[in-house]
Amino acid sequence: MPAITADTLTLPRIAAAQASDTERPVRSVTTGPRGYEGEGFPVVRAFAGVSAADLDPFVHMDQMGEVEYQPGEPRGTDWHPHRGFETVTYMIDGRFAHQDSHGGGGLITDGATQWMTAGSGILHIETPPAELVESGGTFHGIQLWVNLPRKDKFASPRYQAIEGTDAKLLSSQDGGALVRIIAGEIESETGPELGPGSTHTPITMAHATIEPGAQLNLPWNRDFNALVYVLSGRGSVGPVSHPIHQGQLAVLGPGDRITVSAEPTQDSHRPAMEVLLLGGKPIREPVFHYGPFVMNSKSELIQALEDYQAGKFGQIPPNALMPHRPLR
């Protein structure tokens, strides 16, 4: 996993626990089922089986890959619409090309993130670039959907390109874990450290690499929910060390801090434990989710579908990217 790395001994340290701090307990651990998305790339449905109330403000998350493609195999999605939320694509390994009907787009590569506010409506495509299709290679990333509150459902579409080098880097107290803040805030010894992502809904999103036998303990906003998803490796989570491994999601209860520990022995091809840390301020509004639309009522879903069919989400641009479809 070559997402941005650094010497943890030279980085700012995460703030140590205070005597009054409480640890967030584990409420559930679920295992995401495997499936296929778009033109047929493999995913783990990370949020499957978890209640919407526990996920709020998040709606959906796929771990894309980790897969080693042979030449000619890489696949993505075709052009499709979205309304009412934000899509976040974080590429840990490999490359993905993005283009949308409002002029956004670019190449998302090792450690980079694209943050697309669908808002009032947008068409977009995410697909491996031609050179990756020709060469093959490793493909691994995350796609996350972040809900928008009613007041922002029809915000103007927006695209943010966040390079891996833009992420704020922190170290655990003992230097055994590296934390990359993509969006939101985590407190360090010298004050709040902010990730580069700009969000309508207050959230924190971070990717941590925890070395074998090391422990990550970090402060977490009490007003946010807390989710820990294991991208790779195995270890434990919470104050009583619930076991957790690759492809599993822990939902945590209330408190001030999150603890994740890596087992002393990891698989040879997975030298460290990799986790995604997510939290946000719950919106607590009705959610009606159908396909690529996330709205507040059934009538708004019907309107979204009618607006899409009427061409109100924009047009596919000339000379647009198109998905790779292998010859059969």
Residue, then its C-alpha position, 0 to 999 in steps of 0.5 A: m500500500p504505497a499511499i503517502t508514507a513518512d518517517t513517524l519520528t519526525l511528525p507531530r504527535i497525536a495528543a495524549a489522553q487526559a484523565s477525564d477522557t473515556e474510550r469509545p466502546v465497540r457496539s458491533v463488528t460486521t464483515g462486509p460481503r464481496g460483490y462487483e460494481g460498475e463494469g465488473f470490478p470487485v468490491v467489499r460492501a463495507f457498510a452491509g448489515v449496519s443500521a443507517a442510524d449508526l452510519d449517519p451521515f455516511v450512506h455507503m462505502d465500497q473497498m475497491g479491490e485490492v486486486e492485481y489486474q492482468p493487462g486488458e483486465p482493469r474496469g471502472t464505471d460507465w457514465h451515471p448520475h448522482r444527486g443529494f450527497e458527496t462521493v469520495t474516492y480515495m486511491i490507495d494503490g493504482r490509478f483511476a480517471h474521473q470526468d464529470s458533466h460540470g467540468g471536474g476531472g483528473l487522475i486519482t493516483d496513489g494516495a490521492t482523493q477526489w471529492m465530488t459534491a453531486g448536490s443538485g445533480i451531476l453525471h460522472i465516470e470513473t475508469p482506469p486510464a488507458e495505460l493501466v488497462e494496457s499494462g495491468g497492475t494493482f488497484h485498491g481504493i475506497q469509495l465513500w458516500v457522504n449524505l448532505p443535509r436537506k439545506d444542501k441537497f441542491a448545492s451547486p456541484r463541485y469537484q475537489a482534487i486532493e493530492g496524497t501529499d496534501a494530507k496532514l500527517l500525524s504520528s501516534q505517541d510511540g511512533g508506531a502508527l502513521v495517520r493521514i488526515i484526508a478531511g476533518e480534524i484530529e488533535s495533536e500535541t500542538g493543536p488541531e490538525l486539519g485535513p485538506g478536504s472541504t465538506h458540507t457535512p462535518i466529518t473526519m476521514a483518516h487512513a492509519t498504518i499501524e505497525p505490528g504490535a503497535q497501538l493507535n489511540l487518538p482523540w475523537n469528536r464527542d459529537f461525531n459517530a465513530l467507525v473503524y474499517v480494516l483495509s488490511g491486516r488484523g488486530s483489535v479495537g476498543p477498550v476491551s480489545h475486540p478482535i477485528h480483521q481485513g474487511q470488517l467494520a467496527v461501530l463504536g459507541p460514545g466517548d472521547r478516544i478511539t483505540v486500535s491495536a495491530e497484532p504482533t504478527q501480520d501476514s508476510h504480504r501485509p506487513a502492517m495493519e491498515v485502517l480507515l477511521l470515519g466519523g461525522k456529525p449525524i444529520r438525523e433527517p429522513v433518508f430515501h436512497y434509491g440507486p445513485f440518488v440520496m434524498n429526504s422523501k420518495s417524491e424527491l427521488i421520483q423528481a430526481l429520476e425525472d430530472y435525470q431523464a430530462g437531461k437536467f444533470g448536464q451532458i456527457p462532454p464531447n470526447a468524453l472518457m469511456p469505460h474499458r470493456p474487454l472483448r468477449 
